[in-house]
């Protein structure tokens, strides 16, 4: 389905830029966590980085007919310090998406009857809520100089839903079967 509204297209570009930067930032912070003795928090960062790649890919796919160069303004968190601060940066970024960015983007896509954009924004919004909680739980552990547990981290390749442990048979956001989830 072609996009019919420039505002929704702009929001998709912005979300694509933000998710792309989050993907890279989480890979960097994941490597740093491993170096600092938090291998499981490192895996969490890398699992969520994959989820952010899923979101960016979904947004990019909706933009498939929007060919050409564009300047993209997207919010981002910068810096690489200690594990607690890096996790705070991740929490801040996820909460920005949950509390401000995606609700506006989703409502605009609904208002403009952009079904593919609605789905892409909905998937990202629901996954980001979980990411914020996972990062907060990891930060609570890191504040006590403790790593999170070693359970597998599972990410849905359709919507980016992320969970620690083997707890569901299908994705609660998009309905994908658990056997296609990627594990970290």
Secondary structure in CASP SS format (residue, H / E / C, confidence):
PFRMAT SS
TARGET T0000
AUTHOR 0000-0000-0000
METHOD secondary structure of the structure
MODEL  1
X C 1.00
X C 1.00
X C 1.00
X C 1.00
X C 1.00
X H 1.00
X H 1.00
X H 1.00
X H 1.00
X H 1.00
X H 1.00
X H 1.00
X H 1.00
X H 1.00
X H 1.00
X H 1.00
X H 1.00
X H 1.00
X H 1.00
X H 1.00
X H 1.00
X H 1.00
X H 1.00
X H 1.00
X H 1.00
X H 1.00
X H 1.00
X H 1.00
X H 1.00
X H 1.00
X H 1.00
X H 1.00
X H 1.00
X H 1.00
X H 1.00
X C 1.00
X C 1.00
X C 1.00
X H 1.00
X H 1.00
X H 1.00
X H 1.00
X H 1.00
X H 1.00
X H 1.00
X H 1.00
X H 1.00
X H 1.00
X H 1.00
X H 1.00
X H 1.00
X H 1.00
X H 1.00
X H 1.00
X H 1.00
X H 1.00
X H 1.00
X H 1.00
X H 1.00
X H 1.00
X H 1.00
X H 1.00
X C 1.00
X C 1.00
X C 1.00
X C 1.00
X C 1.00
X C 1.00
X C 1.00
X C 1.00
X C 1.00
X C 1.00
X C 1.00
X C 1.00
X C 1.00
X C 1.00
X C 1.00
X C 1.00
X C 1.00
X C 1.00
X C 1.00
X C 1.00
X H 1.00
X H 1.00
X H 1.00
X H 1.00
X H 1.00
X H 1.00
X H 1.00
X H 1.00
X H 1.00
X H 1.00
X H 1.00
X H 1.00
X H 1.00
X H 1.00
X H 1.00
X H 1.00
X H 1.00
X H 1.00
X H 1.00
X H 1.00
X H 1.00
X H 1.00
X H 1.00
X H 1.00
X H 1.00
X H 1.00
X H 1.00
X H 1.00
X H 1.00
X C 1.00
X C 1.00
X C 1.00
X H 1.00
X H 1.00
X H 1.00
X H 1.00
X H 1.00
X H 1.00
X H 1.00
X H 1.00
X H 1.00
X H 1.00
X H 1.00
X H 1.00
X H 1.00
X H 1.00
X H 1.00
X H 1.00
X H 1.00
X H 1.00
X H 1.00
X H 1.00
X H 1.00
X H 1.00
X H 1.00
X H 1.00
X H 1.00
X H 1.00
X H 1.00
X H 1.00
X C 1.00
X C 1.00
X C 1.00
X C 1.00
X C 1.00
X C 1.00
X C 1.00
X C 1.00
X C 1.00
X C 1.00
X E 1.00
X E 1.00
X E 1.00
X C 1.00
X C 1.00
X C 1.00
X C 1.00
X C 1.00
X C 1.00
X E 1.00
X E 1.00
X E 1.00
X C 1.00
X C 1.00
X C 1.00
X C 1.00
X C 1.00
X E 1.00
X C 1.00
X C 1.00
X C 1.00
X C 1.00
X C 1.00
X C 1.00
X E 1.00
X H 1.00
X H 1.00
X H 1.00
X C 1.00
X E 1.00
X E 1.00
X C 1.00
END
